[in-house]
Amino acid sequence: MNNRIKYTFAAIAGVIAAGSMVSCNETYAEQDKGATPVVKYARTCNINQADSLVASASLGAHLCFVGDNLGDVQQVWFNDQKAKLNPTMVTSNTIIVDIPNVIPGEVTNIARFITSTGIETQFPFEVSVPAPRVEKMSCEYAHAGEVVTIDGAYFADDPNVPLTVSFGDVPAVIRSISQTQLTVVVPEGASEAPVVVTSIYGKGESPFNYMDTNGMLFDFDGITGLGTSQSWHARPIISDETSISGNYITLGDGNTLLAGKDAWDDNNFSFEYWAGSWNTPTDYPERVGSRLCDIADFTDFNNMSLKFEVCIPADKAWQACAMQLIFAGTDRVSFGNAGTDIFGNTVAGCNNSYFQSGWARGLWTPWSVTEAYHTDGKWITVSFPIKDFVYAGDGSGADAFLSSPEDFASLQLFLWNGGVAGVDCTPLIKIDNIRVVKN
């Protein structure tokens, strides 16, 4: 590492350790006030790239500018975007700053450094814009002709190279564009495929598919064959004019969900699937009692999410209890008797004690005590990163955690507790296409 870079690291360490003070009586700003800033070079703040000087960087990059008389710099601009400047990250010789994560309206390829007295120094620096990033879609199973929103970043619509959206290779009509959200019409003829957004800066594909069947656990139409009879409480399977893709299940339908942490109604507000059978030893019949970890690949579960579509009518809004999202291995619950399975593993059999324990799960509580939650009768896609399944049933921290693919044999969705109370309500929650996908 050369001496100049070593000096930069020393200056950065001094900033962090000493804040913005040069001495007990003088700040860097006071020391350099009236002097013209001098910028010599820029480098990344990644210690593994310590010798990397840069003349360009992408939006959001974390950079260190090195020079002299920098202590009184009050503003840093990249093109026409003003950066947020932390005074504790400014010394006489260094400024650490993030490039604003906003596509510039006017590109000058100049970084501007302005002091409290208006002295300005310009430094040639090119800011590159990444290709579009597609993160989520309001409903991944929306029908052709329906309007959906697509969230992400770097959605740039250049007049000479207009932004485009397609579902696979089927182009979609765009209704509105902002840098972080698009409104589009699902095109006729679209089938299972990634959503592709293309701009002047490149092409970005969604990490999910439209009409995604990857990692499907329960579609209630026969893809996996798994239904709702593998537990004490079989949920009704329904198909009607409100269906998003054939059959769906419901939690509640005219039943009152009582507010209170001790409220309990698993007859009406719980979907349970327990892998196993009544055979001795316990086996896992295909398309009936399979372990979920034999249907989907949970090897990298910490980088996966549980997804499903939800529809809640406005007049059947939800305002009590959390929806508990609980995966479990057969050592905690299984369909049939307790004992041993065909692999020689101990199985717990049917029980409801596993979800009353400190076993980890996700909690979904989109309502508040002042406002009930509904989707206005429309289907939406909800997503829950499995890495965030860290709660016990009462909303406190879990004391036992998902640690291997075998912990994903069974699944329960239950409106209960979660450490929240709410207001008595009569919700109707329609659910379809329960699946696990890579983030």
VEXVORO-302819 format. One line per field, with one value per residue (C-alpha): residue in three letters; residue number from 1; chain; z, x, y. Coordinates in steps of 0.5 Angstrom, whole numbers. Layout:
! residues N
residuo c(ALA	...);
num c(NUM	...);
cadena c(A	...);
pz c(Z	...);
px c(X	...);
py c(Y	...);
END
This chain:
! residues 439
residuo c(MET	ASN	ASN	ARG	ILE	LYS	TYR	THR	PHE	ALA	ALA	ILE	ALA	GLY	VAL	ILE	ALA	ALA	GLY	SER	MET	VAL	SER	CYS	ASN	GLU	THR	TYR	ALA	GLU	GLN	ASP	LYS	GLY	ALA	THR	PRO	VAL	VAL	LYS	TYR	ALA	ARG	THR	CYS	ASN	ILE	ASN	GLN	ALA	ASP	SER	LEU	VAL	ALA	SER	ALA	SER	LEU	GLY	ALA	HIS	LEU	CYS	PHE	VAL	GLY	ASP	ASN	LEU	GLY	ASP	VAL	GLN	GLN	VAL	TRP	PHE	ASN	ASP	GLN	LYS	ALA	LYS	LEU	ASN	PRO	THR	MET	VAL	THR	SER	ASN	THR	ILE	ILE	VAL	ASP	ILE	PRO	ASN	VAL	ILE	PRO	GLY	GLU	VAL	THR	ASN	ILE	ALA	ARG	PHE	ILE	THR	SER	THR	GLY	ILE	GLU	THR	GLN	PHE	PRO	PHE	GLU	VAL	SER	VAL	PRO	ALA	PRO	ARG	VAL	GLU	LYS	MET	SER	CYS	GLU	TYR	ALA	HIS	ALA	GLY	GLU	VAL	VAL	THR	ILE	ASP	GLY	ALA	TYR	PHE	ALA	ASP	ASP	PRO	ASN	VAL	PRO	LEU	THR	VAL	SER	PHE	GLY	ASP	VAL	PRO	ALA	VAL	ILE	ARG	SER	ILE	SER	GLN	THR	GLN	LEU	THR	VAL	VAL	VAL	PRO	GLU	GLY	ALA	SER	GLU	ALA	PRO	VAL	VAL	VAL	THR	SER	ILE	TYR	GLY	LYS	GLY	GLU	SER	PRO	PHE	ASN	TYR	MET	ASP	THR	ASN	GLY	MET	LEU	PHE	ASP	PHE	ASP	GLY	ILE	THR	GLY	LEU	GLY	THR	SER	GLN	SER	TRP	HIS	ALA	ARG	PRO	ILE	ILE	SER	ASP	GLU	THR	SER	ILE	SER	GLY	ASN	TYR	ILE	THR	LEU	GLY	ASP	GLY	ASN	THR	LEU	LEU	ALA	GLY	LYS	ASP	ALA	TRP	ASP	ASP	ASN	ASN	PHE	SER	PHE	GLU	TYR	TRP	ALA	GLY	SER	TRP	ASN	THR	PRO	THR	ASP	TYR	PRO	GLU	ARG	VAL	GLY	SER	ARG	LEU	CYS	ASP	ILE	ALA	ASP	PHE	THR	ASP	PHE	ASN	ASN	MET	SER	LEU	LYS	PHE	GLU	VAL	CYS	ILE	PRO	ALA	ASP	LYS	ALA	TRP	GLN	ALA	CYS	ALA	MET	GLN	LEU	ILE	PHE	ALA	GLY	THR	ASP	ARG	VAL	SER	PHE	GLY	ASN	ALA	GLY	THR	ASP	ILE	PHE	GLY	ASN	THR	VAL	ALA	GLY	CYS	ASN	ASN	SER	TYR	PHE	GLN	SER	GLY	TRP	ALA	ARG	GLY	LEU	TRP	THR	PRO	TRP	SER	VAL	THR	GLU	ALA	TYR	HIS	THR	ASP	GLY	LYS	TRP	ILE	THR	VAL	SER	PHE	PRO	ILE	LYS	ASP	PHE	VAL	TYR	ALA	GLY	ASP	GLY	SER	GLY	ALA	ASP	ALA	PHE	LEU	SER	SER	PRO	GLU	ASP	PHE	ALA	SER	LEU	GLN	LEU	PHE	LEU	TRP	ASN	GLY	GLY	VAL	ALA	GLY	VAL	ASP	CYS	THR	PRO	LEU	ILE	LYS	ILE	ASP	ASN	ILE	ARG	VAL	VAL	LYS	ASN);
num c(1	2	3	4	5	6	7	8	9	10	11	12	13	14	15	16	17	18	19	20	21	22	23	24	25	26	27	28	29	30	31	32	33	34	35	36	37	38	39	40	41	42	43	44	45	46	47	48	49	50	51	52	53	54	55	56	57	58	59	60	61	62	63	64	65	66	67	68	69	70	71	72	73	74	75	76	77	78	79	80	81	82	83	84	85	86	87	88	89	90	91	92	93	94	95	96	97	98	99	100	101	102	103	104	105	106	107	108	109	110	111	112	113	114	115	116	117	118	119	120	121	122	123	124	125	126	127	128	129	130	131	132	133	134	135	136	137	138	139	140	141	142	143	144	145	146	147	148	149	150	151	152	153	154	155	156	157	158	159	160	161	162	163	164	165	166	167	168	169	170	171	172	173	174	175	176	177	178	179	180	181	182	183	184	185	186	187	188	189	190	191	192	193	194	195	196	197	198	199	200	201	202	203	204	205	206	207	208	209	210	211	212	213	214	215	216	217	218	219	220	221	222	223	224	225	226	227	228	229	230	231	232	233	234	235	236	237	238	239	240	241	242	243	244	245	246	247	248	249	250	251	252	253	254	255	256	257	258	259	260	261	262	263	264	265	266	267	268	269	270	271	272	273	274	275	276	277	278	279	280	281	282	283	284	285	286	287	288	289	290	291	292	293	294	295	296	297	298	299	300	301	302	303	304	305	306	307	308	309	310	311	312	313	314	315	316	317	318	319	320	321	322	323	324	325	326	327	328	329	330	331	332	333	334	335	336	337	338	339	340	341	342	343	344	345	346	347	348	349	350	351	352	353	354	355	356	357	358	359	360	361	362	363	364	365	366	367	368	369	370	371	372	373	374	375	376	377	378	379	380	381	382	383	384	385	386	387	388	389	390	391	392	393	394	395	396	397	398	399	400	401	402	403	404	405	406	407	408	409	410	411	412	413	414	415	416	417	418	419	420	421	422	423	424	425	426	427	428	429	430	431	432	433	434	435	436	437	438	439);
cadena c(A	A	A	A	A	A	A	A	A	A	A	A	A	A	A	A	A	A	A	A	A	A	A	A	A	A	A	A	A	A	A	A	A	A	A	A	A	A	A	A	A	A	A	A	A	A	A	A	A	A	A	A	A	A	A	A	A	A	A	A	A	A	A	A	A	A	A	A	A	A	A	A	A	A	A	A	A	A	A	A	A	A	A	A	A	A	A	A	A	A	A	A	A	A	A	A	A	A	A	A	A	A	A	A	A	A	A	A	A	A	A	A	A	A	A	A	A	A	A	A	A	A	A	A	A	A	A	A	A	A	A	A	A	A	A	A	A	A	A	A	A	A	A	A	A	A	A	A	A	A	A	A	A	A	A	A	A	A	A	A	A	A	A	A	A	A	A	A	A	A	A	A	A	A	A	A	A	A	A	A	A	A	A	A	A	A	A	A	A	A	A	A	A	A	A	A	A	A	A	A	A	A	A	A	A	A	A	A	A	A	A	A	A	A	A	A	A	A	A	A	A	A	A	A	A	A	A	A	A	A	A	A	A	A	A	A	A	A	A	A	A	A	A	A	A	A	A	A	A	A	A	A	A	A	A	A	A	A	A	A	A	A	A	A	A	A	A	A	A	A	A	A	A	A	A	A	A	A	A	A	A	A	A	A	A	A	A	A	A	A	A	A	A	A	A	A	A	A	A	A	A	A	A	A	A	A	A	A	A	A	A	A	A	A	A	A	A	A	A	A	A	A	A	A	A	A	A	A	A	A	A	A	A	A	A	A	A	A	A	A	A	A	A	A	A	A	A	A	A	A	A	A	A	A	A	A	A	A	A	A	A	A	A	A	A	A	A	A	A	A	A	A	A	A	A	A	A	A	A	A	A	A	A	A	A	A	A	A	A	A	A	A	A	A	A	A	A	A	A	A	A	A	A	A	A	A	A	A	A	A	A	A	A	A	A	A	A	A	A	A	A	A	A	A	A	A	A	A	A	A	A	A	A	A	A	A	A	A	A);
pz c(0	-2	3	0	1	8	10	8	12	18	16	16	23	26	23	27	33	34	30	27	32	30	37	43	41	33	28	21	18	22	20	13	12	7	3	-4	-3	-7	-9	-11	-12	-10	-8	-5	2	2	5	1	-5	-1	-7	-12	-14	-18	-23	-24	-19	-19	-16	-8	-8	-2	-3	0	-3	-1	-2	2	5	5	12	11	5	7	0	-5	-11	-16	-23	-21	-14	-8	-3	4	8	15	18	22	16	14	15	12	8	7	5	6	2	-1	-8	-8	-11	-15	-23	-25	-29	-32	-33	-33	-30	-25	-17	-14	-7	-4	2	7	4	-3	-5	-10	-13	-19	-20	-26	-24	-28	-24	-28	-27	-26	-30	-28	-21	-21	-14	-13	-16	-13	-15	-19	-21	-24	-30	-37	-37	-30	-28	-23	-20	-20	-15	-16	-18	-23	-28	-33	-39	-44	-49	-54	-51	-48	-42	-44	-40	-42	-39	-41	-49	-49	-48	-43	-44	-39	-35	-31	-29	-23	-21	-16	-19	-25	-27	-32	-36	-35	-43	-46	-48	-42	-38	-33	-34	-31	-31	-36	-35	-40	-40	-44	-38	-39	-38	-31	-30	-23	-19	-19	-25	-27	-25	-21	-20	-17	-10	-10	-4	-4	-10	-8	-16	-16	-18	-12	-10	-2	1	7	10	14	21	26	22	14	11	6	-1	-6	-13	-15	-19	-14	-15	-17	-20	-19	-12	-6	2	7	14	17	14	18	25	30	31	38	40	46	47	49	44	40	35	31	28	24	23	22	16	18	14	18	14	15	16	21	18	23	22	19	12	7	2	-5	-6	0	6	3	7	4	4	-1	-5	-5	-4	3	2	2	7	10	3	1	2	4	-1	-3	-5	-1	-2	4	2	5	9	12	14	19	26	31	33	28	23	25	20	22	19	23	23	24	31	33	29	24	22	25	32	35	34	29	21	16	16	24	26	32	30	35	32	32	37	38	43	38	36	43	45	43	37	31	26	22	25	20	23	17	21	27	33	29	22	20	14	8	0	-2	-5	-10	-10	-8	-7	0	2	8	8	12	16	19	22	29	34	39	39	44	40	44	41	39	44	38	31	24	23	17	11	15	20	14	13	16	15	19	18	24	27	34	39	37	43	40	41	37	36	35	28	23	17	11	9	2	1	-5	-8	-2	-4	-3	-7	-7	-6);
px c(0	3	4	-1	-7	-4	-5	-12	-14	-10	-15	-21	-19	-18	-25	-29	-25	-25	-31	-30	-25	-18	-17	-21	-21	-22	-26	-24	-29	-26	-19	-20	-25	-24	-19	-20	-22	-17	-19	-13	-17	-22	-22	-27	-28	-27	-21	-20	-19	-15	-10	-16	-17	-23	-25	-33	-38	-45	-51	-50	-43	-39	-33	-27	-25	-18	-14	-13	-17	-23	-26	-30	-34	-41	-44	-42	-46	-46	-49	-55	-56	-54	-51	-52	-46	-44	-40	-36	-34	-31	-23	-18	-16	-22	-29	-33	-40	-45	-47	-54	-58	-62	-62	-59	-64	-58	-51	-45	-40	-37	-37	-38	-35	-38	-36	-40	-37	-39	-32	-33	-28	-30	-27	-29	-32	-37	-43	-46	-53	-54	-59	-66	-67	-74	-76	-83	-90	-96	-100	-95	-102	-105	-110	-108	-111	-110	-106	-100	-95	-87	-83	-75	-70	-66	-73	-70	-74	-70	-74	-69	-69	-76	-76	-80	-83	-84	-87	-82	-82	-89	-89	-93	-97	-94	-98	-94	-86	-82	-75	-77	-84	-88	-95	-97	-102	-101	-101	-105	-101	-97	-95	-90	-83	-79	-81	-76	-75	-70	-68	-62	-58	-59	-64	-66	-70	-74	-72	-79	-83	-90	-95	-89	-90	-82	-82	-90	-92	-100	-104	-110	-111	-106	-99	-97	-103	-102	-109	-112	-114	-107	-109	-114	-118	-119	-120	-125	-123	-126	-127	-131	-132	-126	-121	-114	-112	-117	-118	-116	-117	-120	-119	-125	-132	-137	-133	-131	-124	-123	-118	-114	-107	-111	-116	-116	-120	-116	-123	-124	-117	-112	-109	-105	-101	-97	-93	-94	-99	-102	-98	-93	-87	-90	-89	-90	-94	-93	-98	-102	-97	-90	-85	-85	-77	-78	-82	-78	-71	-70	-62	-61	-67	-64	-64	-71	-78	-85	-90	-97	-103	-108	-115	-119	-126	-126	-133	-129	-123	-118	-116	-114	-108	-102	-102	-97	-93	-90	-85	-84	-80	-83	-79	-84	-91	-93	-99	-101	-98	-92	-86	-81	-81	-79	-72	-71	-73	-77	-84	-88	-95	-101	-100	-101	-96	-90	-93	-95	-87	-81	-80	-79	-84	-86	-91	-95	-99	-101	-107	-106	-111	-114	-114	-117	-113	-116	-114	-121	-122	-116	-111	-104	-98	-94	-87	-84	-76	-75	-69	-74	-77	-74	-81	-84	-92	-93	-88	-82	-76	-75	-71	-71	-69	-70	-63	-64	-68	-71	-74	-79	-83	-90	-93	-98	-102	-106	-109	-107	-103	-97	-96	-102	-109	-113	-121	-126	-127	-130	-125	-125	-118	-117	-110	-107	-101	-97	-89	-82	-78	-70	-70);
py c(0	7	12	17	11	10	17	17	11	15	21	17	13	20	23	17	17	25	27	34	37	39	41	43	50	49	45	43	48	54	52	52	57	62	57	54	46	42	35	31	24	19	12	7	6	-2	-4	-10	-5	0	2	3	10	11	17	14	10	8	11	10	8	10	14	18	24	26	33	39	45	41	42	48	44	44	41	36	35	30	32	36	31	34	29	28	30	28	33	28	25	31	33	38	32	27	27	21	21	17	19	20	14	18	18	25	30	33	30	34	29	34	33	40	42	48	51	56	62	60	58	52	47	42	35	31	25	20	17	11	9	1	-3	-3	-7	-11	-12	-14	-14	-12	-19	-24	-28	-22	-23	-21	-14	-12	-6	-8	-4	-6	-4	-3	2	6	6	11	13	17	20	17	10	9	5	-2	-8	-15	-21	-26	-24	-21	-13	-9	-3	2	7	11	11	14	12	7	4	3	2	-3	-7	-15	-17	-22	-28	-27	-34	-36	-32	-26	-19	-16	-8	-5	2	6	3	-4	-10	-12	-19	-20	-25	-28	-31	-28	-34	-37	-44	-45	-48	-49	-52	-51	-48	-53	-54	-61	-58	-62	-65	-63	-60	-59	-65	-67	-64	-63	-58	-58	-52	-51	-51	-46	-44	-38	-31	-28	-34	-31	-38	-44	-46	-42	-43	-38	-36	-34	-33	-29	-32	-27	-26	-24	-19	-21	-25	-31	-31	-38	-41	-46	-49	-42	-39	-44	-47	-53	-58	-64	-69	-76	-82	-86	-92	-95	-93	-86	-85	-79	-81	-77	-72	-73	-73	-71	-67	-60	-61	-66	-62	-55	-54	-51	-52	-44	-43	-36	-33	-35	-32	-35	-32	-33	-29	-26	-22	-19	-16	-9	-11	-17	-13	-16	-12	-17	-22	-24	-29	-34	-37	-43	-48	-55	-61	-68	-68	-62	-64	-70	-73	-79	-82	-81	-86	-87	-86	-90	-86	-88	-81	-80	-76	-72	-74	-69	-64	-56	-55	-54	-47	-45	-46	-41	-45	-39	-37	-31	-26	-21	-16	-11	-8	-3	-1	5	2	-5	-8	-10	-11	-8	-15	-15	-20	-18	-22	-22	-24	-26	-27	-34	-30	-26	-32	-30	-30	-34	-34	-29	-24	-24	-27	-35	-39	-45	-43	-46	-49	-55	-56	-62	-56	-55	-61	-58	-51	-47	-41	-39	-32	-32	-28	-25	-20	-16	-15	-11	-10	-16	-17	-22	-22	-26	-28	-32	-35	-38	-41	-42	-42	-41	-38	-35	-28);
END
